Amino acid sequence: MSIKKITCHVVAAPVQRPFTSSRGWLYKTRGTCLVEIETDDGITGWGECYGPSAVAKAFIDTQLAPRVIGRDPFDVEVIWEDLYNRIKDYGPKGMSIAAISGIDIALWDIVGKFCNKPVHKLIGGAFRTEVDCYATGLYFTDMDRLVDEAVEEASGYVAEGFKAIKMKIGLGSIKRDFARVKAVREAIGPDVKLMVDANHCFSVPAAIRLGRALEQLDIEWFEEPISPEDIDGYVEVSRALDMAVAGGENEFTRWGFRDAIVRKAMDIVQPDVCAAGGITECKKIAALASTHGVECVPHAWGSAVGLAATIHFLASIPNQPPSLFPMPPMLEFEQEENPFRDHLAVEPIRQVKGTIAVPRGAGLGIEIDRAVIDRYRVA
């Protein structure tokens, strides 16, 4: 069996209620780059790239696909190393790695379909048959109703069965952020886990001040408090706070995560399988984190393809630390409007009472609805 063709599908859809975070980017559309790999045996695998879709497509079409076509899809790691060494002189981070991620995920999908096994069986097995998930939301939408809107949205997630919620912060005022988080905590009660995500908008002193205030609200973790490049700053924030500090969604490969993990700059690392190097590389990042007593809770933002890949990866991560009553890593289940998360798979991935079943079908365990791709195709 050999790889016959690689096609990148760039898709985008308008958002009815645009939203933003502390970064100030107004999301008016949702889009992604889906990677389709076909073999001469007629097996098709699907992957996804995080980040600007047109850039991912350009990388794959011009730099990566010519090196992959004709090869054995079972040589997943051999292909990964070849592609990385092809681009590392000019792209050891960023979109080049996201492009490799999409190819890697699609290869695992092919191998699983050929063997008639789910991906998690091929990467070591599943430590759990279902994963706990948390709702990511509470972005900034109506700037005149920031508190009321957050309370209403969070209460809705609790009514839907979620047992954990992550909300956005970064309103330019520690008092405003604290008041909004406090209102959400009071609305959802003490038994629902609550996390905050700053999208790296704070300075080190501001992050420490806000973090100390938020600790009284029983916050599970403080995500991306400061700029991702500032490892020394992360060390300061992590040492100053009792709550866990998380980060890493915009880091790439085991080499990119190495210093943060070895120095324990954060308590939780969050590689994204569609960005950090695919399933192959994220397994290595998770192993490195485990070696140093750092938790791995992956970031997830994208379509049903990336979500399914993340679930398989998450299922394969052991509890850190192992115990009689473990606290397993949670799946990020982002809840803003996204037709590619909700409709791309013929059978959508759904949560029930705060959990999602690990797919048991071959490969990623989802069937792609090509009509959705055709409807929203950009390139």
N, C-alpha and C positions, 0 to 999 in steps of 0.2 A: 504494500500500500504506500502511495506517495501523495504529496500535496500537489494538487492540480491548479488551484486558483485561489486568490485572496481578493475579496471585495470589501471595500469600506463603504458603509451606508451612513451618510450624515443626515440626521433628522432633527427637526425643530418644531415646536408647537407654541402658540401664544398662551400666556397666562392671563386668566380673567382678572385676578386680583394681584397685581404686582407687589413684590415684597422686597425688603432689604434687611441688612444686618449692619453691624458696626463698620464694616468696610465701605459702606455707602454705595455699593453696586445695586442698582435697581433691577431685579429679575423680572423682565417682561416676557421672556420665553424660557422654555426648558428644551434642552437638546442634548445630543450625545453622538458619538461615533461608534457604530456597531461594526465589529469585524466578523466577516463570514469567510471561513476557510473550507474549501471543498477538496475531497480526495478523489483519486481515480477509481476508488471502490464505491463512490456515491455517498459517502458519509460527509455530513456538514457539521462543522463546529462553530459556535458563536462566542465572541468575546466583546469586551467594551473598553474604551479608553476614557479616562477622566480628563477634563480640561477642554480647551478650545478644539472643537471637532475637526475643523478644516485643517488645523495644524497637525493633529494626529493622523489624519488621512494622508497628508503630504509626506509625513515621515514614512508611513508604511508603504505608500505607492512608490516612492523614489528611493528609499534607503533600505527598507527591510524586506519587502515582499520578494524582490529578486533573489535574495539570499535564502529564502524559505521554500519557494516553489521547487518541486522535485524531490524534496527531502521526506524522510520517514517521520510522520507525526508522533510516533512513539519516542523519538529522540528529543523529548521536551527540554530537558536540561542542557543537552548539547546545543540545541538551537538557541536557547536563552543565552548561554555563554558566548556563542558566536555573534549574536546580534549585539550584545552589550559591548563586546570588544571591538565591534565594527564602529560603534558610535561614541565610545567613551572619551576619545580625544577632544570631542566638541560637544558632547551631550550626556555626561554622567548623571545629570539630574533633569527634572522637568519633563517636557512633552516627549522627548525621545524615549524615556522610560515608560511613560504612559502608553506610548505606541507599542512597545514591547509587551506591556501588560495585556493589551487587547489580544495580541497574537498568542501569548501564553495561555490565557483563559480558553481561547478557542481550541487550542491543541489538547488541553485536558478534556474538553467536551468531546472531541473526536475519539480520544483514547477510551473514555468511558462508554461511549456509544458502541465502539467496536467490541469491547469486552463485555458489554451489557451490564455494566456496574456503575453506580453513582460515583462522582468524583471523590467524595470523601473516603470511599473504600480504596481508592488508588493512592491516596496520600497518607495512609496510616490508619484509617478507620475513624469512626465517630465516637467521641466520648459521651455524646448525648444525642438522643433521637429528636429532641426539640430544643429550640434555643429561646431564652428569654429575650424579649425585645423592648426597646424604649422608643417612644415617639419623639422625634426631633421636630420642633416647630417653634411657635411663639416668636416669629420674626417680627420686624417692625413694619406694619402695614398702614394702619390708621394712626397718624402721628398725634391726633387729637384724643385718641382713646387707648393709649398704649397700655395702661394698667387694666382697664376694664376688658379690653380685647384679649389680653393675655390670660386673665382669669377665666373668661368664657371659653377660650380655646383649650386651656388646660383641663377645665372641668369636663369638656367634651371628650377628651382623651380618656379620662378616668371612666366616664360612662361607657366608652367603647371597650373597656377591659384592660387598658394599659396600666401597668404597675410601676412604670418609670417614665419620666419625661425630661427632655433636655430643652432649655429655653435660651434664647439669645439675650445677651447683655451688651452694654457699651453705648450708653446714652449720653456720654460726655459729662456725667455727674455721678459721683459715687452715691449721693443721697437718692437720686432718681432711680438708679439701678437697684439699690437696696430696697427701696419702697416697692418697686415692681416685683422683685423676687419674693419679698415678704408677703405681698398680696396673693401671689400664686401659691406659696406654701400654705397659707391659711385656708385657701380655697380647696386644695387637694388633700389636706390633712397630713398627719405625720407618717402614715404607712406607705405612701407613694414616694418612690425615690425621685429626687430632683437634682438635675445637673445643670450647670450654667456654662455657656460658651461665649467667649469674648471675641473670637476671631482675631486674636492677637492685636487688640487695639490699645492696651494699657502700657504705661511705663512700669518698671519694676516697683517703685514706691507705691504707685497707685494700685497695682495689682495686689500688693501685700495689704494695703489699707482696706480695700474692698473685700479681699479674701477673709481677713480677720473678722470683718463685720458679718459676712455671709455664713461663717462657721456656726453662728448661733441659730441658723435656720436649717441645720442638718443637711448640708449640700453634699452629694455623693462625690462629685469631682468638679474642679474648676478647669475648664478646657481652654487651651490656647490663650492664656492670660496676656502673654507678651509676644514680641516678634519671634518667629521661628528660628531666625539666625542666631539669636542671643542665648547660647547654651549656658554661659556664665549667669545670665539673668534668670534662666529657668532654675538653676541650682539655688540661687538666692530665694526665689519665690517658694520653691518646694521645701526648703529648709525652714522658712519662716511660718508656713501654714501647717495646721494639723490635718486639714482635709487633703484629699488626693489631688494632684495636679496632673493634667493629661495634655498630650500634644503629639504632633507628628503626622497629621493628615497631609501636610504639604512637604513631607520628606520622602526620599527615594532610595531604594536598595539598602542592603545590609550595611554598606559602608556609610551611607548617609545617617543611619540610625545608630551606628556604633558608638560614637562619642556620647550621645545623649543617654544611651543605655548603660555604658560602662561607668559613667559619672553619676548615674541615677539622677539625671537632671529633671526627670519627671517620673511620677509613680506609675503612669499608664502611658504606653505608646499606642498610637492609632494609625497603623499603616492602612492604606486603601489598596485593595487588590487590583483596582483598575488604574492605579497610578504608581505604586511603589515597586512594581516589577512583576505583577501577576501573582498567581497562586504559588508558583515555584519559589519566588523570592520572598514572599510574605511568610512562608513556612520557615525560612531561614531567619527572618527578622524575629518571629515568635520564639524560635529556639534560642536565639541570642538573648532575648529579653528574659526568658525563663532562667537562663544560666545566671543572670544577675538579679533575680528576684523582682523583676519588673513585670507588671501585668501587660497583656496585649489585648486590647479591645478595638477591633478594626473600625475605621471610618467607612461609611457607605453613603454614596450620593449618586444616583443614576437610575438606570433602567432595571427591568426584571433580570436582565443578564448579569449585571454587576451584583445585584442583590443575591441572586442564586449562588454565584461564585463565592460571595462573602459568607453565606450560610454554610457552604461546604467547608470553607477554610475555618470558620468559627467552630464548627462541629469537631474539627480535628485538633483543636487546641486543648491540652489538658488543663484541669483546674490549677490555678496558681494562687496560693499554694494548695496542694491536695489535702483534703480533710474529710472527716465524717459528714460534716454539714458544709459542703463547699459553696462558694459564691461564684458560679460560673460566669465567664465573660458574656456580655449582652450584645445583641445585634442592634445596630442603629437602623431604625425604620422611619426614615424621613417622611413627613406627612404633607408637605406643601403640594400643590397641584402638579401632577406629572403623569401624562398619559402613557409614557414609556415604562413607568413603574407599574401602573395599574392595568394597562391593556395590551402591552407587547406580548406577554405570555398568554397563550390560549386559556390556561388555568392560572389566574392571578395568584400571587403570593399573598396570603392573608394571615393576620394574627387573630388568635382566639384566646381571650382571657390573658393577654400579655405574652403569649408564646407563639412561635411559628415552627411547624414541623419541618425537619430536615428532609429535603427531597430524596426520594428513594428510587426514582427513575434513572435510566442510563444517562451518563454524562452529567450535565448540569441539572437534568431532571425537569426541564421545561421545554415546551414546544412554542416556537416563535410564530406569531401571527403576521405573516408578510403583508397583509392588507394594511396594518398599522404603519409599517415602514413605507409602503407606497403612498399612503395618505400624507405623511409628514416629511417625505424626502426633500432634502435641500440639495444634496450632491451625491 
